[in-house]
Amino acid sequence: MDDELARPPRDVGSADLQPIRLRELADRDPAAFRRLCFRLSRWPIVTAEDELALSEYIRSGPMSVIDPGQGVSGELLDEFQRRLGLQRSHGLTVNSATNGLHAAYRAVGVGPGVRVAAIGYTFHATVTPALDLGAHPILMDVDPVTGNLRYEEVLRTLDAHSDVQAIALNHNWGVPCADIGRIAELSRSRGIPLIEDCSHAHGASVDGTPVGGFGTVSVFSMQGKKLVPGGEGGLCFTDDAALHAAMLLVGHYGFGRAGTPEDESLQQTGLGGLQNRMHPLAAVLARSQLCRLDRVLRNRAENAARLREALREVPYLSFSEPPAAHRSSHYAFRARFEPEGADGAALVDVIATLRRAGAPVELDRGGPLSRKTIYREQIDSPVSRLDPARPLYTDHDLPNATEFCRRSIILPVFSRDPAVVGDTIDVIAERIHVSRKTMP
Ligand SMILES: *Cc1c(COP(=O)(O)O)cnc(C)c1O
């Protein structure tokens, strides 16, 4: 079968990727060069193997898997653990990480008025399921350089709020939280469950322990942009049989190879009353994509290293590299803007200059969760069960997360083989170097 990662996407000709052609395009039409970079970095990549796996499954079924431990769901859970080197006792497939996190929060007892110490900078779905349950999220600031949670911040928050009943974090942009081991230890010693959102970090690890091995409950997204895409879907893992059983009750009517309720009537209805099952075709696609995860991670790491190396001399850029014993999933490629190296130019102007030179760079328009209305005002909506007594935030809260975003320069991540994208990466770096001559 033809090897999709070893060639350009169908809408890019191999000849277009010759260095001379790349340079010519970037000179003549910088915007077209940037578009070429985005086509080359497009994700997910769906291959002929994926199509075959899907079409075979459509013919053979079954089209609904009731027990998430069985059939293609069970196979996906086992294969996922094996490939990542995870060794959790219980797994559960769900139709999204958001619903997986919702089930996890409910299983650990988060409900109206409960305080959750949550990372204040992440994709909102790390925390919104807790809000939906009526909890009070206490937003914690992050490290301004890595964007990840620090142990000291968690400790400070737990000491300031003795009634916190859950901790939640995300490994932002695939860089594993360097303090995750100590945070997990703190969670155990205080008896406060840790919800580990791993949705950016499939295959990342800390000192040999894979991300997903730390949380009381660990949740991965299989949404279309994530590293093991099923289109929509998620996986939850825990070592606690009771939590697994509780999550089965929230979204699977209690069906499962472990933790099946004794009471038949309970199994028929479930207590949670929700239906969060993963679509079997999503599981088939995710299982097929999983076969390439190692190679995709290797390619991303090699391509990122090449770009970082080529940009090392740029005085206004820096790169925070995780310790050698930590492995990133390279969910995103971000550089940090160093104003001292830019002769007083503002980042917006630097970005504009870079883009005019053809460099595919973007500003980070995100920010901490505290910028979202839902965390700033007691908004009312016909469906929300937001607790009116929950804490609210302003622009002054979470200054580190704000700084992290304000200083981020986002570049594309390339998943194809270095032999395919290497020359393009070199030309991107050239454009960035060249643009210094025309800096504002
Ligand atoms: C994508 C994502 C989610 C939500 O995943 P879905 O499967 O789309 O519900 C949650 N947390 C983080 C950090 C994410 O990136």
The ligand as an SDF file (V2000), in Angstrom:
LIG
                    3D

 15 15  0  0  0  0  0  0  0  0999 V2000
   -9.9950   18.6360   22.6590 C   0  0  0  0  0  0  0  0  0  0  0  0
   -9.8930   18.8000   24.1130 C   0  0  0  0  0  0  0  0  0  0  0  0
  -10.9050   18.4120   24.9860 C   0  0  0  0  0  0  0  0  0  0  0  0
  -12.2410   17.9760   24.5220 C   0  0  0  0  0  0  0  0  0  0  0  0
  -12.1800   16.8860   23.6990 O   0  0  0  0  0  0  0  0  0  0  0  0
  -13.4910   16.3990   22.9290 P   0  0  0  0  0  0  0  0  0  0  0  0
  -13.1690   14.9700   22.6310 O   0  0  0  0  0  0  0  0  0  0  0  0
  -13.6050   17.2370   21.7170 O   0  0  0  0  0  0  0  0  0  0  0  0
  -14.6340   16.5500   23.8480 O   0  0  0  0  0  0  0  0  0  0  0  0
  -10.6880   18.5130   26.3360 C   0  0  0  0  0  0  0  0  0  0  0  0
   -9.5390   18.9980   26.8200 N   0  0  0  0  0  0  0  0  0  0  0  0
   -8.5560   19.4060   26.0140 C   0  0  0  0  0  0  0  0  0  0  0  0
   -7.2860   19.9240   26.6100 C   0  0  0  0  0  0  0  0  0  0  0  0
   -8.6980   19.3420   24.6330 C   0  0  0  0  0  0  0  0  0  0  0  0
   -7.7180   19.7810   23.8390 O   0  0  0  0  0  0  0  0  0  0  0  0
  1  2  1  0
  2  3  1  0
  2 14  2  0
  3  4  1  0
  3 10  2  0
  4  5  1  0
  5  6  1  0
  6  7  2  0
  6  8  1  0
  6  9  1  0
 10 11  1  0
 11 12  2  0
 12 13  1  0
 12 14  1  0
 14 15  1  0
M  END
$$$$
